[in-house]
Structures are given as structure tokens and as C-alpha cells.
Amino acid sequence: TAADSCKTFIKVSTSGSPSWTLPSRTNGLFFTFICGNTTAGFTVTSSAAVIHFKTSATGTALTSTTTLTNTQGTAVVGDAISIVCSGASWWITSQTGVFAAS
């Protein structure tokens, strides 16, 4: 929820595919998501706006999607994204590891 802005969420699940859904877009909302266990991937979804990101922390191409996935196949403990809302869309402000549009 918007009340959770500025919080860090760590995926520690050992099964399934945990996911978080971002709240309605509001300028300034900020969240961080971290991979804490590689036995399952995780997703971050925006139901109301696109997420602008790079597929890797060192990549230069900007990609837009409504769902980001840190898959079990590429996950490394410590993979993380920090995301902020501009009011119109979501932008990755910091990224470590590989994330894919899904």
C-alpha cells in the first residue's frame, strides 16, 4: 500500500513465486525489493502504470513493462531493485542483478 512507501521487502520464501503489487501511482512513492533466497523467483507488478527499467544493472537499453521478474534461474542473493513513482509511471532508481519483463 502507499502506507508502505520507503520500506524494504526481502524475498525469503523457499517455494512458489512470491509477488508484490505496487499501489496506485502517486508521485514520490518509493520501495526496495531484495532477493534473500534463490530457491524461488519473485515478481513486482504495477496494475496502473508501466515500470521503466534495464534488463541488467550494466545494460543501457531502457525497457517498459507492468511486471518485473527476478527468476529463480538468474537470481543471486542480494539482487535488488529500488523503484520510485513519478506520478505517471514507475522508475528504477537502483538495480543489482538481472530482471526481466513478464
C-alpha positions, 0 to 999 in steps of 0.5 A: 500500500502507499502506507508502505512507501520507503520500506524494504521487502526481502524475498525469503520464501523457499517455494512458489513465486512470491509477488508484490503489487505496487499501489496506485501511482502517486508521485514520490512513492518509493520501495526496495525489493531484495532477493534473500533466497534463490530457491524461488523467483519473485515478481513486482507488478504495477496494475496502473502504470508501466515500470521503466527499467534495464534488463541488467544493472550494466545494460543501457537499453531502457525497457517498459513493462507492468511486471518485473521478474527476478527468476529463480534461474538468474537470481543471486542473493542480494539482487535488488531493485529500488523503484520510485513513482513519478506520478505517471509511471514507475522508475528504477532508481537502483538495480543489482542483478538481472530482471526481466519483463513478464 
